[in-house]
């Protein structure tokens, strides 16, 4: 089988080496398409591929149509909104992600941004500490659990809201579960978002929830920019001079933050929650192993689309 690694943002060389070892040991062939510039380049490369590994690359109906032999595509990472699941289903292509492989990297970035903000961007002036501050974890999946582990080391008071996770499991991690999303935001000075971007969550984080947060509120977003109601966030930050916003991807209205909220926001140059060597290797190798297992035994354990 031909397995294509198609990455506009390439894996680290050591990750490619490890992916190749997994693929070739199983008797398959590896092909690379890196730093491509146009969709047409991807269409040409995937034309004879049996499987494909991507990162944030868009796999839409056009890609599926250009790949008549394609049987499986794996997103090396947890989020998979770059995959058109309906197109995959219609094309009889199994779509998978690699949950948990980037979780620690994302959580460490979130805390790096929190420390940076608490210490005033390291501007030489007096800042504050994270110890004894309240942290709300919005969604208690793999990243949320890593957040809780790190927050425990910082000595924070940790709360979590996730209607899909049993409260006993949250409590077992040393975290106080809350029953409603409103309670989470009203209790916590820091709220860290770990929700997916879907029809229910897009634009869901706005004035209604953020206005509940106490004095000195900090919203941390390492999820997706689409979950933020950006207009409402700006309007609330204009009313509340204490509110800060930290994100690993700039919002569409980033220029407003530059003009209006100096010292009250931080955006990384690009989405980089998973941009560590370790996460790079873990996610890529996990994707390769899932493909090998799929071809060997039909394993669909991490499938995210419905069968046709």
Order of alpha helices (4+ residues) and beta strands (2+ residues): beta-alpha-beta-alpha-beta-alpha-beta-alpha-beta-alpha-beta-alpha-beta-alpha-beta-alpha-beta-alpha-beta-alpha-beta-alpha-beta-alpha
